[in-house]
Every structure is written in structure tokens, then in C-alpha cells.
Amino acid sequence: MNRAGKGLLAGVAALATSLAFTALATAEPATQTMAPGVKIDGVNVGGMTVAEAKATVLKQSVAPRRERFVARFNKLRFPVYPARLGYKADVDYAVQVALLFGTRRAVPEGGVNVRLRQRVNKKKLRAFLKAKAAKGVLKSRDARLGVSNRGFKVTKARFGRALSITKAEKKIQRLILAPKRPATVAVLATKRLKPAVTNPGTGILVNRNTFKLQFFKAGKIRTFPIAVGQIGFSTPAGRWSVTSKQKYPTWYPPPSPWAAGASPVPPGPGNPLGTRWMGLNATFIGIHGTPSSGSLGSRASHGCIRMGINDAEWMFDRVEVGTPVVIV
């Protein structure tokens, strides 16, 4: 055979070989089988066709991860549907990688486990958790002091609890992607919400019938004997507040007939206000010490509230301007 004939035969053989490899490469993937010892996400697919491997992984790995589960924080319980949060698993890619073993790569001794690529849509998950966080938040409560004719009512401060979005997002995502999900309710992490006011403050309750003044501060009540307004000069009932404080006050006669002709009295032993004055927003009315300790426990003043000198000094150091005063 001449050189031209040999060249023609070689070309035909090369073409036949090329066509054979092309046919093998384009063979129906579903008819290809997985090598023994190959797993996908822990699921044994050795010896299965592509179609069988896909179906098995979808049933054993993907379907359980799509099932709903329940999460809670504070008192709120709610279902979580992974598919609604954008959960996806790339089974096709995992199968194609698994096919490489036994064809282009040797199956390692002891077998091989191909990772299943999965993901959750983080935007959907965060939006979902934010909506739940708004519904389940336990608001903090400020401390408050109520004063009425029945006494003091203290509302203690309370820390609130809110969902920790970042931690909850990580946990929900981890639970969705986990090979096995716990059967119990998923408890999500929370964070504390500090109240703005933790101290209920101070308050004063004056009882004109019992001639007692109760002073509340720091959760404790101290009671003092007092004198109140005499008949015709009654101490005014109502809700008032301390508006001024003065040490060693000067007594100035009020514009009232009973004080007509009186002169101011400077600080000293004879001063009718004692050594401390705590003025109220009731006109010409205040709480003060008195040198007339014998008047305590009676209606003796011209409307003011008298205390013992030492008692007035003690309370003066602990009362603030703005302290509520209820007179009953």
C-alpha cells in the first residue's frame, strides 16, 4: 500500500476513536453508576444510577431539612419553615462530583463522602426573625413610686428580654443545615433590656388625722410625728411637691390677718421654722422644724406641717426638690 493509502487509513482510525470517546462523554448521565464506597452527605449512593442517587439524597438528606420545626424565645413559640427561608441544596452538583470518583479519581480507601452544598437566604431569615422579635419582646419596666391616701405603692424595676437577632440567625441556620435536627423546641438566645429608671425615688405622705408623716426612700419608710393646721387654717389636702429647701431660714410673716404687725424672725432658737424649711407648691405651705415640740400630734399650725428639729434635719438631707407630697 502506498503512502497515501496508509495516511487515509490512519485518518479513518483516528476519526473512529474520536467518535467513540464523544459517544462515551455524551452518554445519558442517568445511566451512569456511582462507584462503590461513594457517599453524598453521609448517604451511601455506591452502585446507584444518577437518577437513583438524586432521589435517595433528596429523600434522606434534603427532605428532612425542609420539615418545619418550632422555635421559641420568652413566651413566644413559632414554626420555622426552611423552604420559606430560602433553603436550597445543590444535589445535582454533589452527584456530578460523586461521579468523578471511580472514573477520573480513585475512591480513597475506606470510601469518600461528598459534601452537599446548601444555603439559607440570609435576608429572608433576618426579616423573619425581626418580625418575630417585635412580637415576642418582653419590655423593661421602670421603677415607680405611687403615693395615695392608702400609702405608698412601689413598682419595682424589671429588666426586659429581647431576641438576639444575630445569635438566633446563626442557630436557625445551623439547625436547618444540620444532618439531624433535635426533636425538642429550639430555644433562641435573648438579650437583656435595662429599664431607664431603677430607683423608685422618694415620696412623702402626710396624714392629718393620725398626725404622722411617712417618708419613703430606697425602699424604706420612716414615720415621724407632726403637727398640722389648726381649725380655720387647715393644711391643704392634695398632691403637692417640694419646690424649695433652706437651711436656717428666716421667718417672714405671710400676708394674712393672723400675722398682721409681725416682724421677720432671723435664724436662731426662737425661729418658728426651726432650722430647716422644705417649701411646697401650695401657697405659703411647707414642712419645717419647730421649737414647740409639745405641739406635735395636734392641730396647732397655721397650715404648715411641723416636725421635730432633729427629724426635720434628718429628712432635709434626704429629700430632693421635686419629691411628691400627698396630704390626706
C-alpha positions in Angstrom: 0.0 0.0 0.0 1.4 3.3 -0.9 2.0 6.2 1.5 -1.3 8.0 0.5 -3.3 4.9 1.3 -1.7 4.4 4.7 -2.5 8.1 5.5 -6.1 7.6 4.6 -6.5 4.5 6.8 -4.8 6.3 9.8 -7.2 9.3 9.4 -10.2 6.9 9.4 -9.0 5.2 12.6 -8.4 8.5 14.4 -11.9 9.6 13.4 -13.4 6.4 14.7 -11.6 6.7 18.0 -12.7 10.4 18.4 -16.3 9.4 17.7 -16.1 6.6 20.3 -14.9 9.0 23.1 -17.5 11.6 22.1 -20.2 8.9 22.4 -18.9 7.9 25.9 -18.8 11.6 27.1 -22.3 12.3 25.9 -23.9 9.1 27.2 -27.1 9.6 29.2 -25.8 10.7 32.7 -28.8 8.9 34.4 -27.4 5.6 33.2 -24.0 6.1 34.8 -23.5 4.5 38.1 -21.7 5.6 41.2 -18.6 3.7 42.3 -18.8 1.6 45.4 -17.8 3.4 48.6 -19.2 6.7 47.5 -21.5 8.7 49.8 -23.2 12.1 49.5 -23.8 13.9 52.7 -23.4 10.6 54.5 -25.9 8.8 52.2 -24.5 5.7 50.5 -25.0 6.0 46.8 -22.5 3.4 45.6 -23.8 1.3 42.7 -26.7 3.7 42.1 -27.5 5.4 38.9 -27.6 9.2 38.8 -31.3 9.2 39.0 -31.4 6.8 41.9 -28.7 8.8 43.7 -30.5 12.1 43.3 -33.8 10.6 44.5 -32.1 9.0 47.5 -30.2 12.1 48.6 -33.4 14.2 48.2 -35.4 11.8 50.3 -32.8 11.1 53.1 -30.9 14.4 53.3 -32.9 17.3 51.8 -36.5 16.4 52.7 -35.8 16.2 56.5 -34.2 19.6 56.4 -37.2 21.1 54.7 -39.5 19.9 57.5 -40.9 22.5 59.9 -39.7 22.8 63.5 -40.6 25.0 66.4 -38.5 27.8 68.0 -39.2 30.0 70.9 -37.9 32.9 73.0 -39.5 34.5 76.0 -43.1 33.3 75.8 -43.4 33.3 72.0 -43.4 30.0 70.1 -43.5 29.9 66.4 -43.0 27.5 63.5 -40.0 27.7 61.2 -40.4 26.6 57.6 -37.0 26.2 56.0 -38.3 26.4 52.4 -39.8 29.8 53.1 -36.5 31.0 54.3 -34.8 30.1 51.0 -33.3 26.8 51.9 -31.7 25.1 48.9 -29.5 22.1 48.4 -27.4 21.6 45.2 -28.0 17.9 44.7 -27.0 17.9 41.0 -23.6 19.3 41.8 -23.0 16.8 44.5 -23.9 13.9 42.2 -21.6 15.2 39.4 -18.7 15.4 41.9 -19.6 11.9 43.2 -19.4 10.6 39.6 -15.7 11.7 39.4 -14.7 9.0 41.9 -14.1 5.7 40.2 -13.7 7.4 36.8 -11.3 10.3 37.0 -10.3 9.8 40.6 -9.7 6.7 42.7 -12.0 6.1 45.6 -10.0 6.5 48.8 -9.5 3.5 51.0 -12.4 3.5 53.3 -14.7 5.4 50.9 -15.4 9.0 50.3 -18.2 11.4 51.5 -19.1 14.2 49.1 -20.3 17.4 50.8 -23.8 18.6 49.9 -23.8 22.3 49.2 -26.7 24.0 51.0 -27.7 27.5 51.9 -30.3 29.6 53.6 -31.4 33.0 52.3 -30.0 35.3 55.0 -32.1 38.3 54.0 -35.3 36.3 54.4 -34.1 34.7 57.6 -33.2 38.1 59.2 -36.5 39.6 58.1 -38.4 36.7 59.5 -36.6 36.9 62.9 -37.1 40.7 63.1 -40.8 40.2 62.7 -40.9 37.6 65.4 -38.6 39.7 67.7 -41.1 42.6 67.6 -44.0 40.3 68.7 -42.2 38.4 71.5 -40.2 41.2 73.2 -40.6 41.5 76.9 -40.4 45.2 77.6 -38.5 46.5 80.5 -40.4 48.3 83.3 -39.3 51.5 85.1 -39.4 51.7 88.8 -42.2 53.9 90.1 -43.5 55.2 93.4 -47.2 55.8 93.8 -48.5 57.8 96.8 -52.1 57.8 97.7 -54.3 58.1 100.9 -53.8 54.4 101.3 -50.0 54.7 101.4 -47.1 54.0 99.1 -47.2 51.7 96.2 -43.9 50.7 94.8 -43.5 49.3 91.3 -40.1 47.6 91.1 -37.9 48.0 88.0 -37.8 45.0 85.7 -35.3 44.0 83.1 -36.8 43.2 79.7 -35.7 40.5 77.3 -35.5 40.8 73.5 -34.4 38.3 70.9 -30.7 38.4 69.9 -31.1 38.6 66.2 -27.5 37.7 65.3 -27.4 34.7 67.6 -30.8 33.5 66.6 -29.9 33.8 62.9 -26.9 31.6 63.4 -28.8 29.0 65.4 -31.7 28.7 63.0 -29.4 28.4 60.0 -27.3 25.8 61.9 -30.5 23.8 62.7 -31.7 23.9 59.1 -28.4 22.7 57.7 -27.7 20.1 60.4 -27.8 16.4 59.3 -30.1 15.6 62.2 -32.4 18.1 63.9 -33.2 17.8 67.6 -36.8 16.9 68.3 -37.2 19.5 71.1 -38.2 23.1 70.7 -35.3 25.3 69.7 -34.7 27.9 72.4 -33.3 31.1 70.9 -30.9 33.4 72.7 -32.1 36.7 74.2 -30.5 39.9 75.5 -31.4 42.0 78.5 -33.2 45.3 78.2 -32.3 47.6 81.0 -35.0 49.9 82.5 -34.4 53.6 82.3 -35.4 54.1 86.0 -34.2 51.6 88.6 -34.8 53.7 91.7 -38.5 54.4 92.5 -37.4 57.7 94.2 -38.7 59.4 97.3 -42.2 60.3 98.5 -43.9 61.9 101.5 -47.3 61.1 102.8 -48.9 63.4 105.4 -51.9 62.1 107.3 -53.7 65.0 109.1 -55.9 62.6 111.2 -53.1 60.5 112.6 -50.6 63.4 112.8 -48.0 61.2 111.1 -45.6 61.9 108.2 -44.2 59.0 106.3 -41.0 59.4 104.3 -40.2 56.8 101.7 -36.7 56.4 100.1 -34.6 53.5 98.9 -37.3 51.0 99.7 -37.6 52.1 103.3 -40.3 54.0 105.2 -39.6 56.2 108.2 -42.5 57.7 110.2 -42.4 61.0 112.2 -44.9 62.7 114.5 -46.1 66.1 113.1 -48.4 69.0 113.8 -50.8 70.2 111.1 -53.0 73.2 110.6 -55.5 74.2 113.3 -59.2 74.8 112.7 -59.6 77.7 110.3 -56.0 77.3 109.0 -56.3 73.7 107.7 -53.3 72.1 106.0 -54.5 71.7 102.4 -55.2 68.2 101.2 -54.0 67.1 97.7 -51.0 66.2 95.7 -48.1 68.6 96.0 -44.3 68.6 95.6 -41.2 70.0 97.3 -40.2 73.2 95.4 -37.5 74.7 97.7 -35.1 73.8 100.5 -33.5 76.2 103.0 -31.2 75.7 106.0 -31.6 78.1 108.9 -34.4 80.0 107.3 -35.7 83.5 108.2 -39.4 83.5 109.0 -41.3 86.2 107.1 -44.9 87.0 108.1 -47.4 85.9 105.4 -50.0 88.4 104.1 -52.6 87.0 106.4 -54.6 88.7 109.2 -53.2 86.4 111.9 -49.6 87.7 111.0 -50.6 91.4 110.8 -48.0 93.5 112.5 -45.5 90.7 113.0 -41.8 91.2 112.1 -39.4 88.8 110.4 -37.6 86.4 112.7 -34.0 85.7 111.8 -32.4 82.2 112.3 -32.0 81.3 115.9 -33.6 79.4 118.8 -36.8 81.4 118.6 -37.4 81.0 114.9 -40.8 79.3 114.4 -39.4 77.4 111.3 -36.7 75.7 113.4 -33.5 75.0 111.4 -34.9 73.6 108.1 -37.6 74.6 105.6 -38.9 72.5 102.8 -41.4 74.6 100.8 -44.3 73.1 98.8 -46.1 74.4 95.8 -49.1 75.0 98.0 -49.1 78.8 98.7 -47.2 79.7 102.0 -47.2 76.0 103.0 -44.1 74.0 103.8 -42.6 71.3 106.0 -40.3 72.6 108.8 -38.9 72.1 112.2 -40.5 73.6 115.3 -39.1 74.7 118.6 -42.6 73.9 120.1 -42.1 70.1 120.3 -45.2 69.9 122.5 -47.4 70.9 119.6 -46.6 67.7 117.7 -49.5 65.4 117.5 -52.1 68.1 117.3 -53.7 70.8 115.1 -51.5 73.7 116.0 -50.0 75.4 112.9 -51.3 78.0 110.5 -51.3 75.4 107.7 -47.7 74.2 107.6 -46.5 70.8 108.7 -44.3 70.9 111.8 -41.7 68.3 112.6 -39.2 67.9 115.5 -36.0 69.8 114.9 -33.9 66.7 114.6 -36.5 64.9 112.4 -36.6 67.9 110.0 -32.9 68.0 109.7 -32.7 64.3 109.1 -35.3 64.4 106.3 -33.9 67.6 104.8 -30.7 65.8 104.0 -32.5 63.1 102.1 -35.3 64.8 100.3 -34.9 66.3 96.8 -36.7 69.2 95.2 -39.5 67.7 93.1 -40.3 65.0 95.7 -44.0 64.3 95.6 -46.0 65.1 98.8 -49.5 63.7 99.3 -51.6 65.2 102.1 -54.7 63.3 103.2 
